[in-house]
C-alpha cells in the first residue's frame, strides 16, 4: 500500500483533542468566516436538446455553429437587429432590402433578417449549500434577486502564425429558466436553473469559466471551472459519444491503483484541453479527463502492443503498461515498452479542418526509446516532446515538434553523439530539458569511465550552432552542510559518504531556475553555479517534481512522501507524513468529509490555479473510488508551526497557552495599482440576456436562442474587426448599433434630426414617406417593451452588448501584464509591523528585497517611506523596461520569459491570511509579458520568503551587497562566472 494519508487508528482520542485545540485557538476572524454558510457554484454543459432537463450533462464535442437560432430571429420584427447591415458589413457594401408595413398597424419599416448563428452549448448553473436542498436554494436565490455572472476567458492558441494572439474575455449574466419535466403544483416554479451561452472562439480549445454573484441573495464564493473541448470523442449516429483513442472501461478495479506508485502528470501548461495519465499495471489503459480530473474516463487504448526486441535494442521484460503519457494542445503521446505512439484529436477550431487521427500512429519504429521527456511550454508556434534512446543511438535525443497537429522528429545532435562531443567513450542521457528562449537543450548525462566510477554532467546543446559544451560536473558525493539550510557548491566543501544519484531535472523559464534532483536537491539560476538544499534528507530519493511555475514546487519521493519548496528560499517543508497532516485529517474525519478514507493511494499530484491537488484512490466500506482533493499547504504549515512553537506560562494558579508569531508583519496590502487593461491587453465584452415579458422573469427556449445569437454576433464582430485608426470609437460594436441609438428621422427639408447620418440616405421604397436608412429610434423599442408589445415577448436592449474599457484594479496583482518598450509598471506595498515600534525598529523588522532574473532587460526601483504613526512601511515598486532587448518579431510573438521577485524578509512559512477558503500563504504573484522588447516577464511578488536568496542575476539597480535588515549570515551571489560574497548585517 502506498498511502496518501496516515494509518487510520480505531481510536485516536488524543489526536482528535489536539485537532480540536487547534480549532479553538484559531483567530476570531476565522470563526467569523466559518459562520458564513458554505455554498458553492455548480456548472454543467447542456446542448439545445437537454436545456431544462433535470440532471442532464453533456461533453464538449461539437465545434460547429448552429443555424437553428435564425428561425427565432425571424419573429423579431420590431427589434434593433439589422441583419442586412450585418450582411453589408461582411460584403463591404450597404445593400438593404425593405419591407413596407402600414404605420397604422403599429410597426415601422424594418429590414429583412439575415441568418443568425448560435453556439452548440449552454452553461447550466446552480448552487448548493451544505446541509440544504439545492432546489429550494436556487428558488430562494432567484426570488431574492440572485443572478450568476459568468466570465469566460479564452486561452490564446499555440500557433500564432495561424491565429492572432489576444487576451479575450466575455462577461455574461445568466438567465433564469424553468425546468421542463417537472411535476409541480406551485403557481410559479418548483425546479429551475440559470443558463448562459457557452461561446467558442477559433483557435481556443481551453476556456476558463469564472462564476460569481451579482451581489444579491446569499454569499457564494467565486469559483472557477475548466470547460475544454474534447477532440478525442466523436458523436455516433445514435447520438451517443465514443472515444476515438480506444474503448471506455467502466470498472475501476482495485489492482489498477492499490499498491501502485504515483506518477507525474505531464502536459503543455495552459494549452492542453485533455490530460492523460498512464501507469496502470499490465493494462494498456490511461485515465483521461477534460476537466482537470473533476471527472475522468478510464480508456483502454487501441494500440497493437508489438515487441521490438532486436540485436540493437537491449531486451527487457514485456509489459502492457503505459509508462509515459504527455498531453499537448491537440495531440497525445504515450510510451509502451520501447515504442512511442501519438494520436491527434479532432479540433476544427484549431486546424480549420479535420486533422484528427483515425488510429494511434507509431513513430520512431526502428528506435529503442527508454523515456519520454516533456516540454511544459510552447514556443515559436509549436509544442515539443523529447524521446531518449538506448541501444544503437545511445547518446542522442529525438526532438519532436508538434505544429497544428502535425508531428515530426529530428535526431540531435546533428553531427555527432553527445558522447563524442564531450570526448567520452560510454555515456547515457538520463534527462533532457528544452529552453525555448535560447534554442538550447540541457542534458543530464551519465558517464562511465573505466578508470573511475560513474559520474554525471550537465551538458548544453545549442540547436542553432550545433555546439556542445559541459556546464557542470555533479559532485560524486553529497556535501556536508554542517547544519546549514543551504550550501553553495564550490568544490572546496567537505562531503559525506552518500553518493549523489541524479535522476532528473526541472526548469522554470520564468525565473531561469534549474533543479537537479535525485537523493538530493540542487538549484541554480544560470546552470553553472549550484546551491545544495540541505533540508531535504539524503536518505530519501525524489521520484518527480511538480512545479506550479508561480513560485511553488512540490516534491514526491519514492516512498510517496510529499515535500514543499518555495522557490527562491532554502527551506524544504515535509507535508506528508507530518504532524500537520495528522491534525488536518483528524479535522476532516470530525467533519465527515468524503474525501478521506482509511485506505488511500496517491495516483498523482498536480497544480491548478496555483493550488496543489491530489488524485487519490480511496477504499471505504469495500468500495473503491478516485477523488480529486486539495492539498492545503498553508494549513499544514500553520498546524506544524502551532504544534512546535508554543509556550506554557503560569498565570496565578493556572497555565496559559501562548503561541509565537514569527511573521514580521500583521497587515500587507497592495495599493495604487494602475487600471489593468492598458497593461494586461485584456479585451472584455459584456452581454446580458434579452429582457423577457414574463411575470416571473423566466426565459423560454426562444429567448435563450436569441441570447445565443446575440453573443455569437458580438464575438463575430470582434473577430472581423481590424481596429482601423479612423474608427471614431475603436469599438467593434459601434457598427452594430450606431444607426439605431440615435433618432435620425429626416425633416421636411431633408435635414437629419439628431446628428449627421454616417451613410447617405437611401431612397424610400414606401410611397409618401421619407426617412433615413435607420429611422427607428432607440426609444421606440423601449416603448414597445414597456407596453408589453415586443415581438416574440423579447426585448433586446442595445446597451447590454458592449465592450468594456474601464475595468478597475482589484486588490491583487493581475495574472499577467505586457510591458511596452521604455514603459514602467508602478504600485506600492503597504506593510504593518506586529507591535508598535520606534522608527529604527520598524525599518529593521520589515524589509523588502528584489531579485531580477534578467537585469539586462528590466530594472526595478524600490523606494521606502516609514509611517511611524501607523507603525508601517510603504514601499513604492517600479518595474521598467531598459530598451535593451530587441529579439522580438511582430508584437506578441517570440516572447522571452523572465521574472522579478519581491520578498518580505523573514516571512517564509510564517505568514498566513484567513479567507473563506481557509488560510492562504501571503504570496503575491504577477505575470509580465513584453510586447515590444520581447521578454515575457513572469513576475513573482513573494511575501513569504525567510531570507534573501542568492541569484545568478543579482539585485539591480540596488547594490549587489545591500545592508538589508537580516539576521547576520554570509550570502554568496553568483553573477555568471563571478562569485561575490556579501556579509549581510543588521542595520
N, C-alpha and C positions, 0 to 999 in steps of 0.2 A: 504494500500500500504506500502510495506517495501522498500523504495527507496535505491538504491545503489549510487545515486547521488543527488545533491541538487535540490530544487524546480526549475523548468525551467521557468524563467520570460519571458514575452513577449518582454520587452525592458530592457536591462541591460547595459546601456552605461557606467556608472561609472565602473562597474566590468570589462568590455572589455577594458576600458582605463587603468585600473590598470594592467591587464594582459599584455597589450601592453608595459607598462612601464617596467615590469619585463623583457620582451624580449629585450627591448632597452638597459637595464642596464646590460645585460649578458656580460660576459667576451668576449673579441675579439676572443679568441681561440674557443669559442663555435660557433661564427659566421663562422669562417673558417671551422669548422667541418660541419656546416649546408650547406655550399656551395657545399659540395660533393653530387653528385646525389644519391638519396635514392633508392637503389636497394636491392633486396632480392632474395635468392635462393628458388626454388620450387621443391619439391621431391614427386613423387608418385610411387606406386608399379605397375609393369606390369608383367604378365606372358608371356610365349613364344608366345601365340596366339595373344596377344594385343600389342606386340612390334611394334612401328611405327604407331600406330593408334592414331589419334588426340583425346584428352580428355579421353583416356582410363585410368582406375584406378581399381586396384584390392585390395582385402583384403588378409592379410597374414594368410592363412588357411592351404594350402598344406605344408607338412613337409617331404615328401619322396623325395629322389633324383630322377632325370630323366635319362633315358638311351638313350634318343634321340640324345644326342650330339655325341655318338660314331660313327654315320654314317658320321658325318663331319670329324672326326679324321681319318677315313679310307681313305680320299682323300689326306692326308698329307704324301705322300710317301717320300718326301725329307725334313724332319723336324727333329729336335733333340728330338723327342718324342719317347721314348723307352718303349712301353707297356710290352714287355716280361721281361724287367728288373724290371718293377713295379710288375709284376706277381711273379718274383723271390723274390722280397723283401717281398711280402706277405707270400709266402710259405717258405721263408728261404733258397731257392735253387737258383742256377744260370742256370735255364733252358732257352735255346734260340732256337727259330725256325728261319731258314734262308730262304730267297728267293734270287735267283741269277738273276741279270739283267745285260746284256752286257754293258760294260762301254761306248761303242760307242753311246748308247742311251742317254748318259748324266747323268746316275744315278749310284750311288754306291750301294753296297749290303746293304739292310735295314732289319729291324726286323719286324715281323708281329705285328699287332696292338692289344692291349688289349681293353677291354670295358671301356670307359671313361664315367664318370657320371657328371651331372650338377645339379645346384640348380634350384628350380622351379620358381624363380622370378628374375626380373631385377629391378634396381632402374632407373627411368626416371627422368632426371634432366634438369630443365630450370631455367631461372631467369627473373625477371621483374623489371622495374624501374617506379617510379611514373610518370604518365602522358605520357608514351610512349608505343608503341606496343611491346608486348613480342616477337612476331615472328621476327620482324625486329631486335630487340636487340640480340636475340640468333644468328642470321646470322652474325651480326656485330661482336659479340664476337668470333665466330668461325674464321672469316676472320682475326681478329687481334691476333689470337694465344691463345685465352682463352680456357683452359681445366679445368673443375672442378676436384678437388681432394677429394675423399670420404674416410673418416676414419670410419670404423665400429668397435665398441667396444662391445665385448660380455660380458654380465653380468654373473658372476660366479653363479652356482646353489646353492640352499639351501642345498641339501643333498650331503655333501662332502664324505659320505661313498660310494656313487654310482659313483660320478663324481669327478675328481680331481679339486682342487681349483687352478685357474690360471687367470692371467690378460692378456687376449689375444686381439690383435687388428690386423686388416689388412687394409692397405692403398692402394687404387686403383685409377688409373687415368681413367676418364670417356672417352668413345669412342663416337665420333660424328656419328649420324645415321639420314638419310633422312626419313621423314615420308612417308608412303606408299600411302595413299589415298589422295594425293594432286593433284589438277589441277594447273599446273604451266607452264608458258611459258618461265621461266628463264632457262638459259643454265645449271646452277649448281644446285641451290636449292631454294625453297621457304619456306618450313617448315621443321625444324629439331629439334632434341633434343640430349642430351648426355645420355649414358647408361653405367651402371656397373652391374655386377652380385650382387645379394643380398644374401650373404652367410648365411648358418645356421650352428650352432655348437651344437653337442649333449650336453644336459644339460643346454642350454641357451634358454630362451624364451623372454628375454628382450635385445634389441640391441639399442645402441645409434649410430646415423649416423651424423657425422660432415662433412659438406660440406664447402670447401674453394676454393680459386682461386689459379691457378699456378703462379700468379703474372703478367700475361699479360692481356691486354684488360681493361675493366672498373673496378673500385674499387667496390667490392661486399663484404660486411662484412661476416665473418664466421657465419654459422647458424647450429643449432643442431635440429635433428628430432628424434622422437621416432618411431621405427619400431618394433612392438611387434607381436608375434604370437597370434592369437585369436583362442583359443581352444574351443570356445562356438559357433562357426559357423561350419556347415557341408555342403559339396557340394552335391547337388541333381543330379539325373540322367540327367536332362536337363541343367546341368552345372550352375544352379543358387545356391545362398547361402541362407541358412535358419538357424535361431538361434535354438539351442538345449534347451535353457532355457525358451523359450516362443515364442510369436509372436510379430513381429515388428509392432509398431504403427507409422503411418506417419503424424499424425496431432498433432502438439503441441498446444493444447487448452489453452487459456489464464488462465483458472481457475486452471490449473496444477501448475502455477508459481506465478500469481499475488496475492499479499497479503499472500503468503505462506512463513513462516520463513525459513531462510537459515539453512543448516545442515552441519555437518562436513563430510569430505571425509576421509575414513579410509582404509588403505591398508598396506601391508608389504613393507617397504621402499626399493626401488631399485630392488625389486623382482617381483612385481605384473605386469603382462603384460596387464591386463584389470582392469579398475576402474569401480565401480558401485556406484550409488547414489540413495537412496530412498527418502521418504518424499513427494511423490506426493499424494495429499489428495484424499482419498476414491478410490484409484486405486491401484491394486496390480501390479504396474509398476515401473521400475527403468530406470535411464539413464545409458547406458553402453558405454564405449569408450576404444579403444586400442591405442589411440594416445594422451593421456593426454588432452582430450577434444578439440583437434584441429578439430575433428569431433566426432560424437556420434550417438547413436541409442536410441530410446525410445522403451522399450520392455515390453510387458505385460507377466508376469510370469505364467507358467503353474503349479500353486500350488492349493491345494484343499480349502484353507482358512477355515479350520474347527474351531469350537468354543470349548474351553476346560474348560469352567467354571464348577466347581465342589465344593464339600464341602471343599477341601483343597486349592483351588485356588480362591483368592478373586475376586468377579465378577467385571468386568469393562465393559465399552461400547465397542461393537464390531465395528471394522473398517477394511477396506481392505488395509489401508495404510501400506507400508513397512517402518518401523521406523528405524531400524539399518541395515546397509549394510557394509560388510567388504570383501575386496578382498585380496587373498593370491596368491602365485605363480601359483597354478593350481586350486584352489577351492574358490568358492564364498559362503558367509554366509549372511543370512538375518533373521530378526525377524519381524513377523507379529502377532499382539496381544501378546499372551504369548507363542507362538510357534516359534521354530527356525528351519531353513532348510539349507541344503548345497547342492552344485552342483559342481562336479569335471569335468573340461574340458578335452578335448582330446588333450593330449600333448605327442606324441610318442617320441619327442626329450628328454623329461624328464624321462618318465617311461619305455621307450623301448617296450611298448605295449599299447594297447588301454584300459585305465582305466577310460575313461570318463563315467559319469553318464548317464543313459537313462532318468531319471526324477529327480526332486527335492526330496531329502531324508530328511524326518523329523526325528530329533534326540531329545532325552530327551522328548519324547512324553508325559510322565506322570509327567513332571515337569512344574512348573509355572515360566517362565522366564520373568523378568521385564526389563532386559537390557543386551546388548552385550557390552563388553569392548575390544578394540583392543590391540594387542601386535605389535608394529611397527617394531620390528627387529626379525629376525630368529636367532636361536642358536642350537647347537648340531645336526645339520642336519634336523631340524624340524621348523615348524611355529606353532603359538599358538593363541588361542582366548579364551576369558573367558565369561561365562554366569552367571549373578547374578540372584538368585532365590528369590521368595517370597512364602508365604504360608507354606507348611509342611516342607520345607528345608530352611526356613529363617535363615540367618547366615552362609550359605555355599556358595561355589563357584564351579561351574562346569568348570574344567580346560580342555580345548580342545587342542589336539595335532594333527597336520597335517604333515604326512610324506609320500612323494611320492603319494599324493592324497588320502591317507587313513586317516580317521578321527576317533578319539577315545576321550572319555571324562572320566574324573576322578573327583569324588566328594571330595573337600577339605574344611576344614581339614579332615584328615582321621579318627581320633579317636573321636572327639567331635566338636561341633559347635564353631564358633568364640565367640558367647555369653557366652557359658560355659567356654571357655578358658580364657576370660578376667573377669570372675566372675560377670556377669550382667544377669538380667532376660530377658529383652527385648532389642534387638538390630537389626539393619538392615545395610547391606553393601551397601553403596552408590556408591562406585567406587573401582576398583582394578587395580593395576599396577604390571606387572611381570618384575623383574630384573633378567635377564637370567644369568648374570655373577655370581650372588650369589645364584642362585636357590631359589629366595625369592619372596614372594608376599607382596606388600604393600596394605593394605585395609583401605579405608576411612569408618569408622563405625559410624553410628548414634545410640546413646544410649538414651533410655527413662527410666529415673529414676522417680519412683512415688513421691519421696520426693523433687526432684529438677526439673528444666526444662531440655529439651533435650540438649545434648551436643555431641561433635564429638571427636573421637580419631583416630590417625594413628596407625594401628596395623601391625606388621610384622609377617609373617608366613614363616618358613623355610621348604621347600619341602623335604629336606633330613632328618632332625631330627624330623619333625612334631611338631615343637616348636612354640608357640605363645608368643608374647611379645608386650606390649604397648610402642610405641616410643614417642608419643607426644599427649598431650591433647590440642585441639584447644581452644583458649580463647572464652568466651561466647560473648564478645562484641569486636567491632573494636577498636584498640588502638588509642589514641590521639597523632598524630605525632607532633603537635605544630609547623607546618611549615617546618619540615624536609622532605627531599626526601625519606628517609627510616628510619626504626627503628628496632633495634634488640629486639626481643620479649623475655624478660627475666622473665616476671611475676611481675615486680616491677613498670611498667609504668602505667600511668593513661589511662582510657578507655572512649570512647564515649557512648552514649545511643543506638547506632546502633548495633543490634545483628549480629554476624558473621553467615552467612548461607553458609557453604561449599557445593559445587555441584560436584566437580570432582578434579582429579589430573592429572599431566602430568610430565613425567620423561624423561630426556635426558641421555642415557647411556654413552655418550661420555665424559661428564663433571660432571656426578653424580648430576645434578641439578634437584631438585624436586620442582614443583609448586603445591600449593593447591589454588584453585580458587573458587570463588562464587561472593559475593558482595565485594570482597577484593582480594588481591593477595599476597600470602606468598611464599617465596623461601628459599630453604635450600640445602646445599651441603652434608649433612650427615643424613638427615631425622630426625634430633633431634633438632638442633638449627636453628630457622627460623628468617627471616628478613621480615618485613612488608613494602611493597612498597606503599608509601603514595600518589604518584601521581595519582593512579587510584581512581576515586571518589567512595565513599561508597554508593552513591545513585544509582549507576548502578549495574547490575548483569551480570556476564560473562556467556555466553551460551556455548562457547567452545574455546579452544586454538588451534592454528596452529603452529607447530614447524618445522623449517627448519632443525634442528639438526646441523646447521653450525653457530649458534650464533644468529639467529633471531627468534622472536616469535611474531605472530600476535594474537590479542585478538578480539573476536567478542562478543558483548553484546546482551542481549535480545531485545534491541531496534535497532539492526543491526548497531551499531556504530563499527568502526574499530580502534583499538589502536595498538601501536607497542612498543616492548621492545627489546633492545639489551642485550642479556644475559651477565651477569657479571656487568651490570650497574644498576642504580636505577631509571633512568628517563623513564617514560612511556609517549609516544607521541600519541596524538589524530590525526589520519589520516583522518577520515571521521565521521561526517561532520567537516570541518575546513576551515579556510581562504585559506590555501594552496590548498585544494581540489577545491574550487571555482575558484581559479586562473587557475588551471590545466584544469578544464572542459571548462572554457572560451576560453583558447587557443585551445583546441581540437575542439570546435564549430567553431572558426575562420578558422581552417584548414579543416573544413567539414569532420571530422572523422566519420566513420560509426560505431564506437564502443560506441557511446554515443547517448542517446535519451532523450526526455522529461520525459518519464515514464520508470523507471527501478526498477527491483527487483533482489537483490543478491541471487543466488542459493547456492553457496558455495565459499569457499576461500581455496587456497592451494598453496604450494611452489613447484616450479620446477626449478632445476638447480640454487638454491639459490635465486630465484626471486619469488616475491609474485604475484599470479594471482587470478582474479575473474572469476567465471562463472555467467553471468548476463543475465536476461531475459529482452529484450528491446521491447517496443511498440512504433512504429514510423509509422505515416500515417495509423493507424488502423491495422498494421501488426506486429505480434509478432515473435521474433526470439531469439535464445540462442547464445551468443558470449562469447568467452574467451578473456580476456584482462588483460594487465599488470597493476598492482597497483604500480605506480612509487614512491616508498617510498622515495628515495633520493630527487626527485624533489619536493615532497610535503614538506619535511622537509626544503629544501632550500627556497621554496616560503614562508613558515611560518617564517623562520629566516629573510628573506628580509623584510617581511611585518611588523615586530616588531622592528628590530634592525637597524634603520636608523636615520640619523641626518640631519636637515636642517641648513646650515650655510650661513651667508650672506657674500658675497664677492663683495665689491663695491656696485653697485646698484641692484644686483640680488641675489637670493638664489641658493645655490648649494646643491645637494643631495649626501650624503656620507653614506656608509654602514660600519658597524663594522665587521671585520673579526675575529671571535673567534677561528679559527683553529690555533693551536700553531706552525704549520709548513706550509711551502709552497710547499715543494718537499719531496716525500717519494719514495725511490727506494729500491728494493731488489738487492743485489749484491752477487757475489762469491757463487752462487748456484752450488752445485755439479751436475754432469751429472746424470740424474734421474733414469736410468734403474736399476742400482745396488740397489737403494732404493725402487723403485716402483714395481719391479719384472714384469714390463711391457714387454711382448713379442710382437713385432710388425713385421709384414711381409709387403713386398711391392710387388705389382703386377701392371703391365702396360698392356694395350690391345695389342694383336699381331699387328704387322705392316701390313697394307693392301696396295696392289699395285693398288691404285685407285687415279687418279689425284687430286681429291678434298679431299682425306683423309677420305672419308666416309666409314663406315663399312657396312657389309651385315649381313643377318641372320646367315650365316655360320661362319663369323669371330666372331660374338658375342657368338655363341655357343662354338667356340674354347676358347674364353675368360672364359666362364663358366667352361669348363672342366679343364683348367689350374688352375683357382682359387680353384676349388674343390680339385684337386690333391695336390695343395700346402698345403691346410689345412688338407688334409688326411695324408700327410707326417708328419705334426706337431702332429696330434693325435696319430699316431703309433710310434712316436719317443720316446724311453725310456731314452734318454740322457745318453748313456754309457760313462764312463770316458775314454775309449780307442778311442772314436771318435776323429779323428785328429782336427776337427774344431768345434765340438759341434753344428752342424747346420743340421737340417733335410733335407734341400735342397741339401746338399753336395752329397747325394746318387743319387739325381735326375740327376745331370748334370756332375758328376765327370769324367765320361768316354768320355765326348763329348767336354769339354772345353780345352782339350789338344790333340795335334796331336800325336797319338801313332801308326802310321803306322810302321810296322816292316821292318827292313833292310834285306839284303841278308843273313846275318848270324843268323837271328832270333832275333837280338838285337832290343829292342824297341827304337824308336827315340822320344825324348821329355819327358823322365822321365819314371819311373817304372810303370808298369800296376798294378792296385790294385788286379786284378784277374789273374790266369794263363791263357795263351792263349788257345782258343778253336780251334779245327781242322777246316780247311776251308771246307765248303760244296761246293765250286765252284772250279773246276779243274784249276790248273795253277795259283792260287792266294794264297798268304799267308798274313794274316792280323790278327790284334788283335781283341778282341771281339767288340770293338767300333772304327772302323778305320776312321770314318768320322770326320774331324776336325771342329772346330767352324767356321773357316774362310770360309769353303765350303758353309755353309748355307748363310753367308753374301754375298758370290759371287753370288749365285742364286738369292737372293733378289735384289741385285744391278743391275742385268741384267734382272729383271722382269720375272724370270723363276721359282719362288717359286710355288710349287703345291698348288692349291686352292687359289692362289693370296694372300696367308697369310704367313708371316714370323714370326716365334717365336724366339724372342731374349732371350737367356738363362739368360742374365744378368738382365732381367726385373722381375725375380721372385726370391726373396731373403729374408733373414731375416736381420733386421736392428739391429745393435749393438751399433751404435754411435750416438744415439739421444742426442742433446744438450739441456741444461737447457734453458727454456724460461724466460721471465721477470716476472714470477709469480711462486708461490709455486705449486708443483704438488698436485693433489687432495688427494693422499694417498701414504704413504711410509711404508715399512717394516723396522723394526729396529732389527737387529740380536743381540744376546747375547753379551754384552760388547761393542757394537759399538756405534758410535755417528753420528749425523747429524748436520752440521755446515753451517751457512750462515750469512750474515750481512744485517742490515737495515740502510739505509742512510737517515737522516732527516735534512732538512734545515729550520732554523728559518725564520720568516717573514721579519724582518728588521735587518740590521747589528747591532750586539750587542757585548759588551765585553764578555770575557771568562766566567765570573761567571753568566752573564745574559743568555747566550746561554744554559748553563747547567741547569739553573733553569726553562727555558721555554720549553725545550724538555726533557722529561723523559720517560723511558721505564720500565714497571712493568711486573713481571712474576707471574703467578698463575698456580700451578700444581694440577691436580685432583687426582693423585696417586703418591705422592712423595716417597712412599716406593719402587716404581718400577723404576722410572726415576728421573733424576735430570737435572736441567738447569743452565747454567752458562752464564751470560751476562757481556761482557767487553765493556767499553766505551772509545772512543777516540774523543776528541774535535778537530775539524778542524777550528781554529779561522779564518784563511784567507778565508775560504769558508762559514763562518757563519753556520756551520753544525756540526752534531754529528754523528759518525759512531758507531753502536752497533754490536758487534760480539755475536751471539747467538749459543750456543752449547747445544744440547739435547743428553743425554747419558743414556744408559741402566745401571742399578746399579747391575745387576747379582743377583737379589734378588727374582724375581717372577718366580716360576717353576711349574705352573699348566697346562702347555701345553701338548697336545698329539703329534701326528705327525705334522710336520711343516705345518702351515697353518690351523690347527684345533684348536677349543676351544680358540679363541682369545678373550682376555679381552679388553673392550673398556675403554679408558681413554683419557685425553686431557691435553694440555698445552695452556695457554692463555698469549699472549704478548699484552700489552696495552700501547698505547701512551697516556700519561696523558693529560686530558683537551680537548679531541677532540670529545667527544660523541655528535653526531648530528650536528657537526660544520664543518666537513671536507668532501669535495666532489671533485670528479675528473670528468672533462668533457671528454666524449668519444663520438664516433659516435652513440652510443645507448642512449645518454643522460647522465645526471650526475650519477655517481656511488659513493656510500659511500666508503671511503678508508679503507676497511676491507680486511685483508689478511688471508686466511684460508688454512689449510693443514691437511689432514688426515694421521694418523700414525697407522700402524699395526706392532705388534711384531711377528716375525716368529719363534723365539726360546724362548723368555721369556714370551710368552703367551698374553700379553696385546695387544689389538687393540687400538693404540693411535690415536685418532682423534684430531688433533691439530688446534686450532683456533688462528691465529695471528691477534689480533684485534687492529686496529689503530684508533678506533673511540669511545673509552670509556672515559668518563669525569673524573672518579675518580677511585681510587684503591679499588676494591670491596672486601668485606670480603670473605674468602674462608675457608671452614672447613678443607682444606688440606694444607693451609699455603703457604708461599713463600720460596721455597728452591732452591738452598742452601743459598740464601740470608738471612739476618737476618729477624726474624719474624716481627720486627718493624723497617723497614728501614726509613731513613730520606730522603724520596723522595721529589722532588720539587713540593709539592702540596699546595693547599690552607690550611690554618690552620683548621683542623677539627679532631674530635675524631673518630677513626675507631676501631671496635671490630672484631677480627678474632676468629672464633671458630675452635678449634682443638679437634675433638672428643667431650669429655665432658668438656674439659678445655677451658675457655674463657680468652683471652689475650687482654687487652685494649692497643691500640697503639695511641699515640699522634703524628700525622704526622705534621711536621713543615717545614717551608721554610728553605732550606739550604743556 
